């Protein structure tokens, strides 16, 4: 297992639509395990293939239950996901490991029914609500080459991207001054 490098915006891989996965072999399982390890290392609740430089339709997620009486689903390996039904509306303050530091309110469906395949290619179904539904929609967008700022109205999107550019410059500035200190 290995922690992979996370691609950050504006890396062009984040705009690439993922290809369908048709080989459910050891290589695929290793990619999924590495993605899970990377997600935990960065304290994320979801991670899509594009975020580690692969234009494929796969993602991992591990979302804590919102309600104590809900049983936790734990780590999910989701391959070739399709949203077959959606209901309601929810606004969540989302972050993204590919946009470090940026948090934005995004409007999504409150419930999604997702059909997918697991790491062995078996057909699965999942009905998700709340945070898990938000997370799945965010990650399924990634496998379609869509990032969370694309879900904002034009003006809010412009402001969010400007804000992110500022955060990125500040982070780069910090890296440079740390190098100065250590040299
Ligand atoms: Co993301």
Backbone and ligand atoms as CSV (ligand in chain L), in Angstrom:
chain,resi,resn,atom,element,x,y,z
A,1,UNK,N,N,0.845,-1.200,0.000
A,1,UNK,CA,C,0.000,0.000,0.000
A,1,UNK,C,C,0.877,1.245,0.000
A,2,UNK,N,N,0.350,2.295,-0.570
A,2,UNK,CA,C,1.143,3.521,-0.687
A,2,UNK,C,C,0.229,4.741,-0.659
A,3,UNK,N,N,0.760,5.810,-0.087
A,3,UNK,CA,C,0.050,7.096,-0.147
A,3,UNK,C,C,0.441,7.767,-1.461
A,4,UNK,N,N,-0.562,8.072,-2.271
A,4,UNK,CA,C,-0.323,8.648,-3.600
A,4,UNK,C,C,-0.308,10.174,-3.534
A,5,UNK,N,N,0.257,10.782,-4.553
A,5,UNK,CA,C,0.292,12.246,-4.630
A,5,UNK,C,C,-1.086,12.738,-5.080
A,6,UNK,N,N,-1.594,13.720,-4.382
A,6,UNK,CA,C,-2.910,14.262,-4.742
A,6,UNK,C,C,-2.760,15.399,-5.743
A,7,UNK,N,N,-3.497,15.294,-6.841
A,7,UNK,CA,C,-3.483,16.347,-7.852
A,7,UNK,C,C,-4.387,17.487,-7.408
A,8,UNK,N,N,-3.859,18.699,-7.507
A,8,UNK,CA,C,-4.658,19.860,-7.096
A,8,UNK,C,C,-4.979,20.743,-8.304
A,9,UNK,N,N,-6.078,21.458,-8.186
A,9,UNK,CA,C,-6.521,22.394,-9.214
A,9,UNK,C,C,-5.443,23.444,-9.431
A,10,UNK,N,N,-5.106,23.829,-10.683
A,10,UNK,CA,C,-5.781,23.519,-11.957
A,10,UNK,C,C,-5.135,22.389,-12.752
A,11,UNK,N,N,-4.742,21.292,-12.125
A,11,UNK,CA,C,-4.203,20.151,-12.860
A,11,UNK,C,C,-5.257,19.672,-13.885
A,12,UNK,N,N,-4.882,19.581,-15.178
A,12,UNK,CA,C,-5.878,19.244,-16.221
A,12,UNK,C,C,-6.523,17.866,-16.055
A,13,UNK,N,N,-5.898,16.948,-15.308
A,13,UNK,CA,C,-6.504,15.618,-15.111
A,13,UNK,C,C,-7.875,15.742,-14.431
A,14,UNK,N,N,-8.040,16.803,-13.625
A,14,UNK,CA,C,-9.305,16.977,-12.887
A,14,UNK,C,C,-10.478,17.289,-13.825
A,15,UNK,N,N,-10.187,17.665,-15.070
A,15,UNK,CA,C,-11.260,17.941,-16.039
A,15,UNK,C,C,-11.489,16.767,-16.985
A,16,UNK,N,N,-10.767,15.671,-16.757
A,16,UNK,CA,C,-10.906,14.517,-17.657
A,16,UNK,C,C,-11.973,13.554,-17.195
A,17,UNK,N,N,-12.851,13.206,-18.140
A,17,UNK,CA,C,-13.892,12.227,-17.855
A,17,UNK,C,C,-13.233,10.853,-17.736
A,18,UNK,N,N,-13.620,10.092,-16.734
A,18,UNK,CA,C,-13.001,8.782,-16.533
A,18,UNK,C,C,-13.514,7.727,-17.503
A,19,UNK,N,N,-12.650,6.777,-17.837
A,19,UNK,CA,C,-13.047,5.650,-18.695
A,19,UNK,C,C,-13.697,4.569,-17.834
A,20,UNK,N,N,-14.626,3.806,-18.426
A,20,UNK,CA,C,-15.253,2.684,-17.730
A,20,UNK,C,C,-14.188,1.651,-17.380
A,21,UNK,N,N,-14.305,1.071,-16.213
A,21,UNK,CA,C,-13.366,0.031,-15.800
A,21,UNK,C,C,-13.941,-1.313,-16.232
A,22,UNK,N,N,-13.152,-2.122,-16.959
A,22,UNK,CA,C,-13.678,-3.430,-17.362
A,22,UNK,C,C,-12.806,-4.597,-16.895
A,23,UNK,N,N,-11.692,-4.275,-16.234
A,23,UNK,CA,C,-10.859,-5.369,-15.689
A,23,UNK,C,C,-10.829,-5.309,-14.175
A,24,UNK,N,N,-11.372,-6.341,-13.568
A,24,UNK,CA,C,-11.446,-6.381,-12.108
A,24,UNK,C,C,-10.367,-7.337,-11.602
A,25,UNK,N,N,-9.140,-6.838,-11.635
A,25,UNK,CA,C,-8.003,-7.694,-11.321
A,25,UNK,C,C,-7.226,-7.150,-10.115
A,26,UNK,N,N,-6.062,-7.756,-9.877
A,26,UNK,CA,C,-5.224,-7.337,-8.745
A,26,UNK,C,C,-4.789,-5.878,-8.871
A,27,UNK,N,N,-4.518,-5.432,-10.106
A,27,UNK,CA,C,-4.088,-4.042,-10.318
A,27,UNK,C,C,-5.171,-3.073,-9.843
A,28,UNK,N,N,-6.420,-3.388,-10.191
A,28,UNK,CA,C,-7.523,-2.522,-9.781
A,28,UNK,C,C,-7.625,-2.494,-8.260
A,29,UNK,N,N,-7.516,-3.669,-7.631
A,29,UNK,CA,C,-7.634,-3.719,-6.175
A,29,UNK,C,C,-6.487,-2.962,-5.498
A,30,UNK,N,N,-5.304,-3.013,-6.114
A,30,UNK,CA,C,-4.187,-2.272,-5.536
A,30,UNK,C,C,-4.413,-0.757,-5.636
A,31,UNK,N,N,-4.947,-0.320,-6.787
A,31,UNK,CA,C,-5.244,1.114,-6.949
A,31,UNK,C,C,-6.241,1.560,-5.877
A,32,UNK,N,N,-7.310,0.749,-5.695
A,32,UNK,CA,C,-8.339,1.105,-4.712
A,32,UNK,C,C,-7.763,1.161,-3.296
A,33,UNK,N,N,-6.897,0.203,-2.965
A,33,UNK,CA,C,-6.273,0.196,-1.628
A,33,UNK,C,C,-5.377,1.425,-1.435
A,34,UNK,N,N,-4.619,1.759,-2.465
A,34,UNK,CA,C,-3.751,2.945,-2.378
A,34,UNK,C,C,-4.588,4.220,-2.257
A,35,UNK,N,N,-5.707,4.258,-2.998
A,35,UNK,CA,C,-6.578,5.434,-2.905
A,35,UNK,C,C,-7.163,5.558,-1.496
A,36,UNK,N,N,-7.545,4.423,-0.903
A,36,UNK,CA,C,-8.089,4.452,0.460
A,36,UNK,C,C,-7.023,4.940,1.438
A,37,UNK,N,N,-5.810,4.424,1.292
A,37,UNK,CA,C,-4.739,4.835,2.201
A,37,UNK,C,C,-4.459,6.336,2.055
A,38,UNK,N,N,-4.510,6.811,0.813
A,38,UNK,CA,C,-4.276,8.234,0.538
A,38,UNK,C,C,-5.388,9.081,1.169
A,39,UNK,N,N,-6.639,8.634,0.992
A,39,UNK,CA,C,-7.780,9.357,1.567
A,39,UNK,C,C,-7.639,9.463,3.091
A,40,UNK,N,N,-7.276,8.363,3.755
A,40,UNK,CA,C,-7.127,8.402,5.216
A,40,UNK,C,C,-5.939,9.278,5.620
A,41,UNK,N,N,-4.843,9.203,4.858
A,41,UNK,CA,C,-3.650,9.997,5.187
A,41,UNK,C,C,-3.970,11.491,5.157
A,42,UNK,N,N,-4.858,11.890,4.234
A,42,UNK,CA,C,-5.216,13.310,4.105
A,42,UNK,C,C,-6.501,13.654,4.861
A,43,UNK,N,N,-7.016,12.698,5.633
A,43,UNK,CA,C,-8.235,12.894,6.418
A,43,UNK,C,C,-9.440,13.315,5.576
A,44,UNK,N,N,-9.551,12.703,4.398
A,44,UNK,CA,C,-10.716,12.944,3.552
A,44,UNK,C,C,-11.788,11.906,3.828
A,45,UNK,N,N,-13.012,12.147,3.304
A,45,UNK,CA,C,-14.077,11.146,3.433
A,45,UNK,C,C,-14.393,10.516,2.075
A,46,UNK,N,N,-13.738,11.028,1.025
A,46,UNK,CA,C,-13.920,10.457,-0.306
A,46,UNK,C,C,-12.763,10.859,-1.201
A,47,UNK,N,N,-12.485,10.022,-2.205
A,47,UNK,CA,C,-11.396,10.336,-3.139
A,47,UNK,C,C,-11.694,9.646,-4.471
A,48,UNK,N,N,-11.548,10.406,-5.551
A,48,UNK,CA,C,-11.815,9.854,-6.883
A,48,UNK,C,C,-10.505,9.652,-7.638
A,49,UNK,N,N,-10.540,8.756,-8.639
A,49,UNK,CA,C,-9.334,8.387,-9.393
A,49,UNK,C,C,-8.609,9.607,-9.976
A,50,UNK,N,N,-9.368,10.577,-10.515
A,50,UNK,CA,C,-8.760,11.774,-11.109
A,50,UNK,C,C,-7.843,12.487,-10.123
A,51,UNK,N,N,-8.182,12.412,-8.837
A,51,UNK,CA,C,-7.409,13.136,-7.816
A,51,UNK,C,C,-6.044,12.513,-7.560
A,52,UNK,N,N,-5.847,11.274,-8.062
A,52,UNK,CA,C,-4.514,10.673,-7.968
A,52,UNK,C,C,-3.956,10.450,-9.376
A,53,UNK,N,N,-4.497,11.188,-10.347
A,53,UNK,CA,C,-3.906,11.199,-11.686
A,53,UNK,C,C,-4.396,10.122,-12.635
A,54,UNK,N,N,-5.548,9.492,-12.327
A,54,UNK,CA,C,-6.066,8.427,-13.189
A,54,UNK,C,C,-7.439,8.818,-13.727
A,55,UNK,N,N,-7.597,8.794,-15.046
A,55,UNK,CA,C,-8.904,9.122,-15.632
A,55,UNK,C,C,-9.729,7.843,-15.756
A,56,UNK,N,N,-10.234,7.387,-14.610
A,56,UNK,CA,C,-11.029,6.157,-14.549
A,56,UNK,C,C,-12.282,6.403,-13.728
A,57,UNK,N,N,-13.300,5.539,-13.922
A,57,UNK,CA,C,-14.544,5.707,-13.187
A,57,UNK,C,C,-14.484,4.893,-11.888
A,58,UNK,N,N,-13.718,5.386,-10.929
A,58,UNK,CA,C,-13.716,4.714,-9.634
A,58,UNK,C,C,-13.436,5.704,-8.507
A,59,UNK,N,N,-13.938,5.356,-7.329
A,59,UNK,CA,C,-13.774,6.214,-6.171
A,59,UNK,C,C,-13.801,5.369,-4.903
A,60,UNK,N,N,-13.278,5.966,-3.847
A,60,UNK,CA,C,-13.381,5.342,-2.530
A,60,UNK,C,C,-14.055,6.351,-1.600
A,61,UNK,N,N,-14.783,5.859,-0.600
A,61,UNK,CA,C,-15.312,6.781,0.402
A,61,UNK,C,C,-15.498,6.045,1.729
A,62,UNK,N,N,-15.440,6.815,2.787
A,62,UNK,CA,C,-15.695,6.308,4.137
A,62,UNK,C,C,-16.303,7.472,4.911
A,63,UNK,N,N,-17.628,7.448,4.965
A,63,UNK,CA,C,-18.367,8.579,5.534
A,63,UNK,C,C,-18.946,8.178,6.881
A,64,UNK,N,N,-18.668,8.943,7.947
A,64,UNK,CA,C,-19.257,8.600,9.249
A,64,UNK,C,C,-20.777,8.796,9.200
A,65,UNK,N,N,-21.542,7.932,9.895
A,65,UNK,CA,C,-23.000,8.108,9.876
A,65,UNK,C,C,-23.401,9.421,10.558
A,66,UNK,N,N,-24.465,10.065,10.052
A,66,UNK,CA,C,-24.905,11.332,10.622
A,66,UNK,C,C,-25.709,11.105,11.899
A,67,UNK,N,N,-26.326,9.928,11.959
A,67,UNK,CA,C,-27.181,9.608,13.084
A,67,UNK,C,C,-26.587,8.399,13.800
A,68,UNK,N,N,-26.534,8.452,15.135
A,68,UNK,CA,C,-25.935,7.359,15.912
A,68,UNK,C,C,-26.572,6.004,15.618
A,69,UNK,N,N,-27.889,6.024,15.322
A,69,UNK,CA,C,-28.548,4.733,15.127
A,69,UNK,C,C,-28.333,4.162,13.722
A,70,UNK,N,N,-27.769,4.971,12.811
A,70,UNK,CA,C,-27.419,4.429,11.489
A,70,UNK,C,C,-26.160,3.587,11.612
A,71,UNK,N,N,-26.161,2.451,10.936
A,71,UNK,CA,C,-24.932,1.665,11.023
A,71,UNK,C,C,-23.920,2.194,10.002
A,72,UNK,N,N,-22.648,2.318,10.445
A,72,UNK,CA,C,-21.645,2.852,9.521
A,72,UNK,C,C,-21.382,1.876,8.370
A,73,UNK,N,N,-21.274,2.400,7.164
A,73,UNK,CA,C,-21.006,1.530,6.018
A,73,UNK,C,C,-19.516,1.252,5.892
A,74,UNK,N,N,-18.701,2.087,6.553
A,74,UNK,CA,C,-17.253,1.894,6.477
A,74,UNK,C,C,-16.706,2.264,5.113
A,75,UNK,N,N,-15.596,1.619,4.781
A,75,UNK,CA,C,-14.916,1.919,3.521
A,75,UNK,C,C,-15.649,1.270,2.344
A,76,UNK,N,N,-15.938,2.079,1.333
A,76,UNK,CA,C,-16.592,1.558,0.130
A,76,UNK,C,C,-15.675,1.735,-1.079
A,77,UNK,N,N,-15.548,0.685,-1.871
A,77,UNK,CA,C,-14.870,0.748,-3.165
A,77,UNK,C,C,-15.962,0.803,-4.230
A,78,UNK,N,N,-16.017,1.886,-4.982
A,78,UNK,CA,C,-17.112,2.096,-5.929
A,78,UNK,C,C,-16.557,2.262,-7.346
A,79,UNK,N,N,-16.939,1.315,-8.199
A,79,UNK,CA,C,-16.433,1.300,-9.573
A,79,UNK,C,C,-17.615,1.488,-10.537
A,80,UNK,N,N,-17.403,2.277,-11.571
A,80,UNK,CA,C,-18.417,2.554,-12.601
A,80,UNK,C,C,-19.768,2.991,-12.001
A,81,UNK,N,N,-19.769,4.005,-11.136
A,81,UNK,CA,C,-21.029,4.414,-10.505
A,81,UNK,C,C,-21.949,5.169,-11.470
A,82,UNK,N,N,-23.254,4.955,-11.267
A,82,UNK,CA,C,-24.275,5.693,-12.024
A,82,UNK,C,C,-25.366,6.095,-11.036
A,83,UNK,N,N,-25.757,7.351,-11.065
A,83,UNK,CA,C,-26.885,7.783,-10.227
A,83,UNK,C,C,-28.163,7.475,-11.002
A,84,UNK,N,N,-28.967,6.550,-10.449
A,84,UNK,CA,C,-30.159,6.131,-11.189
A,84,UNK,C,C,-31.413,6.865,-10.724
A,85,UNK,N,N,-31.358,7.491,-9.550
A,85,UNK,CA,C,-32.520,8.214,-9.053
A,85,UNK,C,C,-32.028,9.240,-8.046
A,86,UNK,N,N,-32.667,10.390,-8.008
A,86,UNK,CA,C,-32.309,11.399,-7.002
A,86,UNK,C,C,-33.563,12.087,-6.496
A,87,UNK,N,N,-33.500,12.577,-5.255
A,87,UNK,CA,C,-34.654,13.238,-4.648
A,87,UNK,C,C,-34.194,14.356,-3.735
A,88,UNK,N,N,-35.034,15.381,-3.610
A,88,UNK,CA,C,-34.841,16.429,-2.617
A,88,UNK,C,C,-33.660,17.331,-2.908
A,89,UNK,N,N,-33.366,18.173,-1.935
A,89,UNK,CA,C,-32.306,19.143,-2.110
A,89,UNK,C,C,-31.600,19.368,-0.784
A,90,UNK,N,N,-30.291,19.556,-0.830
A,90,UNK,CA,C,-29.519,19.794,0.388
A,90,UNK,C,C,-28.361,20.720,0.023
A,91,UNK,N,N,-28.024,21.617,0.950
A,91,UNK,CA,C,-26.850,22.474,0.751
A,91,UNK,C,C,-25.842,22.117,1.818
A,92,UNK,N,N,-24.623,21.810,1.394
A,92,UNK,CA,C,-23.586,21.380,2.326
A,92,UNK,C,C,-22.340,22.227,2.108
A,93,UNK,N,N,-21.648,22.561,3.197
A,93,UNK,CA,C,-20.376,23.275,3.091
A,93,UNK,C,C,-19.285,22.230,2.801
A,94,UNK,N,N,-18.853,22.190,1.541
A,94,UNK,CA,C,-17.957,21.124,1.090
A,94,UNK,C,C,-16.506,21.589,0.978
A,95,UNK,N,N,-15.608,20.647,1.205
A,95,UNK,CA,C,-14.198,20.847,0.908
A,95,UNK,C,C,-13.791,19.818,-0.140
A,96,UNK,N,N,-12.559,19.933,-0.643
A,96,UNK,CA,C,-12.070,18.985,-1.644
A,96,UNK,C,C,-10.556,18.905,-1.515
A,97,UNK,N,N,-10.017,17.678,-1.443
A,97,UNK,CA,C,-8.559,17.530,-1.289
A,97,UNK,C,C,-7.801,18.121,-2.475
A,98,UNK,N,N,-8.478,18.321,-3.608
A,98,UNK,CA,C,-7.816,18.924,-4.774
A,98,UNK,C,C,-7.894,20.449,-4.764
A,99,UNK,N,N,-8.590,21.008,-3.763
A,99,UNK,CA,C,-8.655,22.459,-3.577
A,99,UNK,C,C,-8.321,22.764,-2.114
A,100,UNK,N,N,-7.063,22.540,-1.686
A,100,UNK,CA,C,-6.755,22.668,-0.255
A,100,UNK,C,C,-7.164,24.032,0.306
A,101,UNK,N,N,-7.910,23.982,1.411
A,101,UNK,CA,C,-8.292,25.202,2.120
A,101,UNK,C,C,-9.605,25.811,1.679
A,102,UNK,N,N,-10.095,25.451,0.488
A,102,UNK,CA,C,-11.329,26.072,-0.008
A,102,UNK,C,C,-12.565,25.335,0.512
A,103,UNK,N,N,-13.524,26.097,1.061
A,103,UNK,CA,C,-14.797,25.515,1.488
A,103,UNK,C,C,-15.914,26.318,0.856
A,104,UNK,N,N,-16.846,25.636,0.213
A,104,UNK,CA,C,-17.947,26.336,-0.442
A,104,UNK,C,C,-19.270,25.597,-0.212
A,105,UNK,N,N,-20.353,26.390,-0.200
A,105,UNK,CA,C,-21.688,25.805,-0.073
A,105,UNK,C,C,-22.149,25.333,-1.447
A,106,UNK,N,N,-22.467,24.040,-1.535
A,106,UNK,CA,C,-22.893,23.469,-2.812
A,106,UNK,C,C,-24.277,22.849,-2.640
A,107,UNK,N,N,-25.160,23.106,-3.620
A,107,UNK,CA,C,-26.507,22.538,-3.579
A,107,UNK,C,C,-26.542,21.233,-4.364
A,108,UNK,N,N,-27.015,20.180,-3.718
A,108,UNK,CA,C,-27.086,18.866,-4.376
A,108,UNK,C,C,-28.397,18.180,-4.000
A,109,UNK,N,N,-28.575,16.955,-4.499
A,109,UNK,CA,C,-29.757,16.173,-4.126
A,109,UNK,C,C,-29.560,15.618,-2.725
A,110,UNK,N,N,-30.664,15.504,-1.962
A,110,UNK,CA,C,-30.574,15.016,-0.583
A,110,UNK,C,C,-30.455,13.493,-0.553
A,111,UNK,N,N,-31.056,12.848,-1.562
A,111,UNK,CA,C,-30.998,11.379,-1.644
A,111,UNK,C,C,-30.551,10.987,-3.048
A,112,UNK,N,N,-29.640,10.038,-3.119
A,112,UNK,CA,C,-29.293,9.461,-4.423
A,112,UNK,C,C,-29.287,7.942,-4.325
A,113,UNK,N,N,-29.751,7.333,-5.389
A,113,UNK,CA,C,-29.682,5.880,-5.523
A,113,UNK,C,C,-28.574,5.629,-6.545
A,114,UNK,N,N,-27.499,4.977,-6.103
A,114,UNK,CA,C,-26.328,4.759,-6.959
A,114,UNK,C,C,-26.195,3.282,-7.286
A,115,UNK,N,N,-26.089,2.964,-8.571
A,115,UNK,CA,C,-25.774,1.596,-9.010
A,115,UNK,C,C,-24.291,1.587,-9.353
A,116,UNK,N,N,-23.572,0.558,-8.925
A,116,UNK,CA,C,-22.125,0.522,-9.156
A,116,UNK,C,C,-21.635,-0.917,-9.139
A,117,UNK,N,N,-20.340,-1.086,-9.300
A,117,UNK,CA,C,-19.729,-2.402,-9.144
A,117,UNK,C,C,-18.696,-2.326,-8.027
A,118,UNK,N,N,-18.536,-3.415,-7.309
A,118,UNK,CA,C,-17.499,-3.422,-6.278
A,118,UNK,C,C,-16.157,-3.832,-6.903
A,119,UNK,N,N,-15.139,-4.032,-6.065
A,119,UNK,CA,C,-13.786,-4.305,-6.574
A,119,UNK,C,C,-13.681,-5.645,-7.298
A,120,UNK,N,N,-14.688,-6.505,-7.127
A,120,UNK,CA,C,-14.681,-7.787,-7.839
A,120,UNK,C,C,-15.600,-7.777,-9.062
A,121,UNK,N,N,-16.199,-6.608,-9.335
A,121,UNK,CA,C,-17.066,-6.488,-10.500
A,121,UNK,C,C,-18.506,-6.883,-10.239
A,122,UNK,N,N,-18.843,-7.165,-8.944
A,122,UNK,CA,C,-20.225,-7.536,-8.612
A,122,UNK,C,C,-21.108,-6.295,-8.607
A,123,UNK,N,N,-22.315,-6.444,-9.139
A,123,UNK,CA,C,-23.257,-5.318,-9.203
A,123,UNK,C,C,-23.828,-5.023,-7.827
A,124,UNK,N,N,-23.825,-3.732,-7.469
A,124,UNK,CA,C,-24.295,-3.300,-6.153
A,124,UNK,C,C,-25.207,-2.096,-6.305
A,125,UNK,N,N,-25.955,-1.842,-5.243
A,125,UNK,CA,C,-26.890,-0.726,-5.181
A,125,UNK,C,C,-26.735,-0.037,-3.854
A,126,UNK,N,N,-26.889,1.252,-3.842
A,126,UNK,CA,C,-26.780,1.967,-2.572
A,126,UNK,C,C,-27.739,3.145,-2.597
A,127,UNK,N,N,-28.543,3.257,-1.541
A,127,UNK,CA,C,-29.386,4.438,-1.396
A,127,UNK,C,C,-28.776,5.279,-0.292
A,128,UNK,N,N,-28.369,6.479,-0.636
A,128,UNK,CA,C,-27.643,7.322,0.309
A,128,UNK,C,C,-28.392,8.623,0.542
A,129,UNK,N,N,-28.314,9.100,1.800
A,129,UNK,CA,C,-28.919,10.377,2.165
A,129,UNK,C,C,-27.876,11.244,2.839
A,130,UNK,N,N,-28.179,12.541,2.942
A,130,UNK,CA,C,-27.347,13.446,3.727
A,130,UNK,C,C,-25.903,13.479,3.259
A,131,UNK,N,N,-24.978,13.429,4.253
A,131,UNK,CA,C,-23.546,13.575,3.947
A,131,UNK,C,C,-23.039,12.518,2.968
A,132,UNK,N,N,-23.497,11.261,3.122
A,132,UNK,CA,C,-23.046,10.220,2.191
A,132,UNK,C,C,-23.528,10.537,0.770
A,133,UNK,N,N,-24.761,11.029,0.643
A,133,UNK,CA,C,-25.284,11.408,-0.674
A,133,UNK,C,C,-24.465,12.560,-1.262
A,134,UNK,N,N,-24.110,13.526,-0.415
A,134,UNK,CA,C,-23.301,14.673,-0.846
A,134,UNK,C,C,-21.935,14.186,-1.333
A,135,UNK,N,N,-21.316,13.334,-0.512
A,135,UNK,CA,C,-19.984,12.814,-0.831
A,135,UNK,C,C,-20.010,12.037,-2.153
A,136,UNK,N,N,-20.998,11.169,-2.318
A,136,UNK,CA,C,-21.065,10.372,-3.554
A,136,UNK,C,C,-21.254,11.262,-4.777
A,137,UNK,N,N,-22.104,12.293,-4.661
A,137,UNK,CA,C,-22.313,13.196,-5.806
A,137,UNK,C,C,-21.032,13.966,-6.120
A,138,UNK,N,N,-20.309,14.391,-5.082
A,138,UNK,CA,C,-19.042,15.109,-5.267
A,138,UNK,C,C,-18.022,14.215,-5.985
A,139,UNK,N,N,-17.908,12.957,-5.544
A,139,UNK,CA,C,-16.911,12.047,-6.133
A,139,UNK,C,C,-17.333,11.573,-7.528
A,140,UNK,N,N,-18.627,11.340,-7.725
A,140,UNK,CA,C,-19.091,10.919,-9.060
A,140,UNK,C,C,-18.878,12.072,-10.053
A,141,UNK,N,N,-19.056,13.316,-9.587
A,141,UNK,CA,C,-18.691,14.465,-10.430
A,141,UNK,C,C,-17.221,14.372,-10.838
A,142,UNK,N,N,-16.331,14.092,-9.879
A,142,UNK,CA,C,-14.896,13.971,-10.202
A,142,UNK,C,C,-14.662,12.956,-11.321
A,143,UNK,N,N,-15.314,11.788,-11.250
A,143,UNK,CA,C,-15.059,10.787,-12.288
A,143,UNK,C,C,-15.632,11.233,-13.640
A,144,UNK,N,N,-16.523,12.230,-13.611
A,144,UNK,CA,C,-17.027,12.817,-14.858
A,144,UNK,C,C,-16.215,14.047,-15.276
A,145,UNK,N,N,-15.140,14.342,-14.549
A,145,UNK,CA,C,-14.327,15.512,-14.884
A,145,UNK,C,C,-14.931,16.832,-14.430
A,146,UNK,N,N,-15.815,16.755,-13.439
A,146,UNK,CA,C,-16.482,17.956,-12.914
A,146,UNK,C,C,-15.979,18.208,-11.491
A,147,UNK,N,N,-15.595,19.449,-11.192
A,147,UNK,CA,C,-15.155,19.769,-9.826
A,147,UNK,C,C,-16.229,20.589,-9.114
A,148,UNK,N,N,-16.138,20.677,-7.770
A,148,UNK,CA,C,-17.253,21.251,-6.999
A,148,UNK,C,C,-17.528,22.725,-7.327
A,149,UNK,N,N,-16.487,23.460,-7.742
A,149,UNK,CA,C,-16.737,24.867,-8.110
A,149,UNK,C,C,-17.602,24.963,-9.377
A,150,UNK,N,N,-17.577,23.916,-10.218
A,150,UNK,CA,C,-18.428,23.909,-11.415
A,150,UNK,C,C,-19.911,23.887,-11.040
A,151,UNK,N,N,-20.230,23.505,-9.816
A,151,UNK,CA,C,-21.628,23.419,-9.370
A,151,UNK,C,C,-22.162,24.735,-8.835
A,152,UNK,N,N,-21.318,25.785,-8.809
A,152,UNK,CA,C,-21.753,27.086,-8.296
A,152,UNK,C,C,-22.308,27.940,-9.433
A,153,UNK,N,N,-23.200,28.895,-9.086
A,153,UNK,CA,C,-23.619,29.872,-10.087
A,153,UNK,C,C,-22.395,30.686,-10.537
A,154,UNK,N,N,-22.416,31.268,-11.760
A,154,UNK,CA,C,-21.212,31.885,-12.342
A,154,UNK,C,C,-20.457,32.862,-11.427
A,155,UNK,N,N,-21.161,33.779,-10.777
A,155,UNK,CA,C,-20.450,34.782,-9.974
A,155,UNK,C,C,-19.797,34.138,-8.747
A,156,UNK,N,N,-20.533,33.256,-8.073
A,156,UNK,CA,C,-19.999,32.567,-6.883
A,156,UNK,C,C,-18.794,31.713,-7.282
A,157,UNK,N,N,-18.852,31.143,-8.466
A,157,UNK,CA,C,-17.759,30.295,-8.958
A,157,UNK,C,C,-16.498,31.136,-9.162
A,158,UNK,N,N,-16.693,32.309,-9.779
A,158,UNK,CA,C,-15.570,33.214,-10.023
A,158,UNK,C,C,-14.921,33.616,-8.699
A,159,UNK,N,N,-15.754,33.943,-7.718
A,159,UNK,CA,C,-15.231,34.364,-6.414
A,159,UNK,C,C,-14.501,33.222,-5.716
A,160,UNK,N,N,-15.072,32.011,-5.807
A,160,UNK,CA,C,-14.454,30.855,-5.150
A,160,UNK,C,C,-13.086,30.567,-5.763
A,161,UNK,N,N,-12.990,30.651,-7.099
A,161,UNK,CA,C,-11.717,30.353,-7.767
A,161,UNK,C,C,-10.667,31.421,-7.444
A,162,UNK,N,N,-11.131,32.678,-7.326
A,162,UNK,CA,C,-10.207,33.763,-6.949
A,162,UNK,C,C,-9.688,33.548,-5.525
A,163,UNK,N,N,-10.603,33.170,-4.651
A,163,UNK,CA,C,-10.271,32.867,-3.256
A,163,UNK,C,C,-9.252,31.717,-3.180
A,164,UNK,N,N,-9.488,30.700,-3.998
A,164,UNK,CA,C,-8.595,29.541,-4.019
A,164,UNK,C,C,-7.197,29.932,-4.517
A,165,UNK,N,N,-7.148,30.795,-5.546
A,165,UNK,CA,C,-5.852,31.249,-6.063
A,165,UNK,C,C,-5.055,31.951,-4.964
A,166,UNK,N,N,-5.769,32.742,-4.163
A,166,UNK,CA,C,-5.117,33.450,-3.057
A,166,UNK,C,C,-4.563,32.441,-2.035
A,167,UNK,N,N,-5.388,31.433,-1.682
A,167,UNK,CA,C,-4.944,30.397,-0.734
A,167,UNK,C,C,-3.710,29.668,-1.266
A,168,UNK,N,N,-3.712,29.427,-2.577
A,168,UNK,CA,C,-2.608,28.695,-3.195
A,168,UNK,C,C,-1.314,29.514,-3.157
A,169,UNK,N,N,-1.455,30.830,-3.444
A,169,UNK,CA,C,-0.268,31.703,-3.397
A,169,UNK,C,C,0.279,31.768,-1.976
A,170,UNK,N,N,-0.621,31.857,-1.000
A,170,UNK,CA,C,-0.182,31.914,0.401
A,170,UNK,C,C,0.550,30.630,0.796
A,171,UNK,N,N,0.001,29.486,0.372
A,171,UNK,CA,C,0.627,28.197,0.710
A,171,UNK,C,C,1.999,28.093,0.052
A,172,UNK,N,N,2.110,28.561,-1.200
A,172,UNK,CA,C,3.401,28.519,-1.891
A,172,UNK,C,C,4.398,29.444,-1.200
A,173,UNK,N,N,3.905,30.601,-0.744
A,173,UNK,CA,C,4.755,31.560,-0.031
A,173,UNK,C,C,5.319,30.948,1.235
A,174,UNK,N,N,4.445,30.176,1.949
A,174,UNK,CA,C,4.889,29.514,3.180
A,174,UNK,C,C,5.962,28.477,2.889
A,175,UNK,N,N,5.771,27.724,1.781
A,175,UNK,CA,C,6.756,26.701,1.415
A,175,UNK,C,C,8.111,27.340,1.141
A,176,UNK,N,N,8.095,28.467,0.419
A,176,UNK,CA,C,9.342,29.157,0.070
A,176,UNK,C,C,10.043,29.644,1.326
A,177,UNK,N,N,9.286,30.259,2.260
A,177,UNK,CA,C,9.954,30.796,3.443
A,177,UNK,C,C,10.478,29.676,4.351
A,178,UNK,N,N,9.787,28.494,4.321
A,178,UNK,CA,C,10.302,27.357,5.097
A,178,UNK,C,C,11.633,26.868,4.526
A,179,UNK,N,N,11.710,26.877,3.182
A,179,UNK,CA,C,12.962,26.461,2.538
A,179,UNK,C,C,14.094,27.426,2.914
A,180,UNK,N,N,13.764,28.728,2.944
A,180,UNK,CA,C,14.770,29.737,3.295
A,180,UNK,C,C,15.333,29.469,4.694
A,181,UNK,N,N,14.408,29.111,5.602
A,181,UNK,CA,C,14.834,28.880,6.992
A,181,UNK,C,C,15.742,27.656,7.107
A,182,UNK,N,N,15.412,26.622,6.300
A,182,UNK,CA,C,16.157,25.372,6.464
A,182,UNK,C,C,17.487,25.378,5.714
A,183,UNK,N,N,17.674,26.335,4.819
A,183,UNK,CA,C,18.922,26.308,4.039
A,183,UNK,C,C,20.048,27.083,4.742
L,1,CO,CO,CO,-13.097,16.571,-4.385
